[in-house]
Amino acid sequence: MTNTLLIIEDNADIARLIQFHVQDLGCHADIAPDGNQALEMFRQNSYQLVILDLMLPGLGGLEVCKQLRAQTSYIPILMLTSKSSEQDRVLGLETGADDYVTKPFSVPELMARIKAQLRRIEALQANDSSPEPPLRIGELLIDAARRHVKIGGDEVALTAREFDLLKHFASHPGRVFSRMQLLEQVWGYHYEGYEHTVNSHINRLRAKIEVDPAKPRYILTVWGVGYRFCETSA
């Protein structure tokens, strides 16, 4: 079945460029030039991926992202951001974007990011037919079938990428992963220089599941190497 993407981008040349290249991935893409039109199109159609420009006329990209996330938690959102706006990228991820690509971007890199997101959705759909039993580590409960996480009985709101990262760690207790390995195994691509994406997600994940993020019990830093998940009940 052909995947259909929604490109939310007010620059017509960039939007058409992306639309042209995703055809090589076997995808169809609709284009929305502003946030309000994008939300209306999203309500009326079924999409497998949203490519969202942060700087939009009228309703901004962050607000669009927030409203999309209020409607569904399972559609990947890939955000396009300005290269100089580090804070905007962080806000985008915190609002619910699964990934970001900075402008000006490399077309092959953007296509690799899109393919990685689509592979993740296919894997999630395949897992729906054979759900895994919940994982319990100390007070942490990870329900892969429902994509829910609880700490001491209280539900924790995670983005789709944060959940994937946590589940990957918890499924391999004690194993040390470098940032590049996490990019390859959780994000589905490898690009040097994007290790800070992993750092940002782990910092936000710790803030949500750790009692004291400065002294984590679950996701531990292995200095000079990467990260590992605790081997015993935290």
Number of C-alpha atoms within 10 A of each C-alpha: 5 10 16 18 20 24 24 26 26 18 12 12 10 13 21 16 11 19 19 14 17 21 13 10 14 11 16 17 22 17 20 21 17 23 26 15 14 23 16 11 16 16 12 9 10 13 18 18 21 24 24 29 29 23 18 18 13 9 14 16 23 25 14 22 24 15 14 20 18 10 11 9 14 14 20 25 26 25 24 25 22 17 13 10 11 12 8 16 25 16 13 25 24 17 17 25 28 20 21 23 21 17 12 11 13 11 13 10 14 19 16 17 20 24 16 18 25 18 14 19 17 12 11 17 11 11 13 12 9 9 13 12 10 15 15 15 17 13 13 22 19 20 18 19 15 11 17 15 24 16 18 10 10 11 12 14 14 20 22 18 21 22 19 19 20 22 18 15 22 22 11 14 16 16 13 17 19 16 20 19 16 20 20 14 16 21 22 18 18 18 11 9 8 13 16 11 17 19 14 14 21 18 13 16 21 21 14 16 22 17 13 11 16 10 11 16 18 25 24 17 14 12 7 7 11 17 21 20 22 19 13 11 11 14
